[in-house]
Amino acid sequence: MNHHKGFTLLEVLVALAILAIAMSAIIKVMSENAKNASYLRDKTLAHWVAMNILTEIQVRGEWPNIGTKKGVAKMAERKWHWSLKISNTVDSELRRLEIKVSLNKIDLTVLVGFIALSQ
């Protein structure tokens, strides 16, 4: 009798099936990781846009009128759409500013800040 060393066809097929399942799981995880990284980058940039708008209002030192404003800001070679809602608070010398920033019609962040009346 001849005894050959090696794997049978069935053993090779089972090994390939296990390898294929493992590789598809790895590819899926890597894809989701890239998608999450992209989302976090966009969310961070949107927050920076909102902080810039709030800082510009604070630096101007003007008492903002109640109402809403909309605009576009450019950052990281993209156009970010923002809306600013200015409202009263319980304190008459304090205004509430709510800034929403979106990219491609998807709201990414909301920043709330307050402006005090300068004396």
C-alpha positions as CSV (number, residue, x, y, z in Angstrom):
1,M,0.0,0.0,0.0
2,N,1.1,3.5,-0.9
3,H,0.6,6.1,1.9
4,H,0.7,9.6,0.6
5,K,1.2,12.5,2.9
6,G,-1.0,15.6,2.4
7,F,-4.5,16.9,2.7
8,T,-7.6,15.4,1.1
9,L,-9.7,17.5,-1.2
10,L,-12.4,17.7,1.5
11,E,-9.9,19.1,4.0
12,V,-8.7,21.7,1.6
13,L,-12.3,22.8,0.8
14,V,-13.2,23.1,4.5
15,A,-10.0,25.1,5.1
16,L,-10.8,27.4,2.2
17,A,-14.4,27.9,3.4
18,I,-13.1,28.9,6.9
19,L,-10.6,31.2,5.3
20,A,-13.3,32.8,3.1
21,I,-15.6,33.4,6.1
22,A,-12.8,34.9,8.2
23,M,-11.6,37.2,5.3
24,S,-15.2,38.5,4.7
25,A,-15.5,39.3,8.4
26,I,-12.2,41.2,8.3
27,I,-13.3,43.1,5.2
28,K,-16.6,44.1,6.8
29,V,-14.9,45.3,10.0
30,M,-12.4,47.4,8.0
31,S,-15.2,48.9,5.9
32,E,-17.2,49.9,9.0
33,N,-14.1,51.3,10.6
34,A,-13.4,53.5,7.5
35,K,-17.0,54.7,7.5
36,N,-16.9,55.5,11.2
37,A,-13.6,57.4,10.8
38,S,-15.2,59.5,7.9
39,Y,-18.3,60.2,10.0
40,L,-16.2,61.3,13.0
41,R,-14.0,63.6,10.8
42,D,-17.2,65.2,9.4
43,K,-18.7,65.6,12.8
44,T,-15.5,67.2,14.2
45,L,-15.3,69.6,11.3
46,A,-18.9,70.6,11.7
47,H,-18.3,71.3,15.4
48,W,-15.4,73.5,14.5
49,V,-17.6,75.4,12.0
50,A,-20.2,76.0,14.8
51,M,-17.5,77.1,17.2
52,N,-16.1,79.5,14.6
53,I,-19.6,81.1,14.1
54,L,-20.1,81.5,17.9
55,T,-16.6,83.0,18.3
56,E,-17.2,85.5,15.5
57,I,-20.3,86.7,17.2
58,Q,-18.5,86.9,20.6
59,V,-15.6,88.8,19.1
60,R,-17.8,91.4,17.3
61,G,-19.2,92.3,20.7
62,E,-22.6,93.2,19.3
63,W,-25.8,92.4,21.0
64,P,-27.5,89.9,18.6
65,N,-31.1,90.4,17.6
66,I,-33.6,87.6,18.2
67,G,-34.3,85.5,15.2
68,T,-32.7,83.0,12.8
69,K,-29.9,83.4,10.4
70,K,-28.5,80.9,7.8
71,G,-25.3,80.8,5.9
72,V,-22.5,78.8,4.4
73,A,-19.0,78.4,5.7
74,K,-16.1,76.8,3.9
75,M,-13.8,74.5,5.8
76,A,-11.6,71.6,4.6
77,E,-12.6,72.3,1.0
78,R,-16.3,71.7,1.7
79,K,-19.3,73.9,2.1
80,W,-21.0,73.6,5.4
81,H,-24.5,74.9,5.8
82,W,-25.4,76.4,9.2
83,S,-28.4,77.9,10.8
84,L,-28.3,80.2,13.9
85,K,-31.3,80.6,16.2
86,I,-31.0,83.4,18.7
87,S,-33.5,83.5,21.5
88,N,-34.1,85.1,24.9
89,T,-33.4,83.5,28.2
90,V,-34.8,84.1,31.7
91,D,-32.1,86.6,32.2
92,S,-32.8,89.7,30.1
93,E,-29.1,90.4,29.7
94,L,-28.3,87.0,28.2
95,R,-29.1,85.5,24.8
96,R,-29.1,81.9,23.8
97,L,-27.5,80.9,20.5
98,E,-28.2,77.5,18.9
99,I,-26.0,76.7,15.9
100,K,-26.8,73.7,13.7
101,V,-24.3,72.6,11.1
102,S,-25.1,70.2,8.2
103,L,-23.3,68.7,5.3
104,N,-25.2,67.4,2.2
105,K,-28.5,68.0,4.1
106,I,-27.4,65.8,7.0
107,D,-27.3,67.6,10.4
108,L,-24.0,66.8,12.1
109,T,-23.9,68.9,15.1
110,V,-25.7,71.4,17.3
111,L,-23.8,73.9,19.5
112,V,-25.5,76.0,22.1
113,G,-23.8,79.1,23.5
114,F,-24.7,82.2,25.4
115,I,-23.9,85.9,24.8
116,A,-24.1,88.4,27.6
117,L,-25.0,92.1,27.2
118,S,-21.8,94.1,27.4
119,Q,-21.8,96.9,30.0
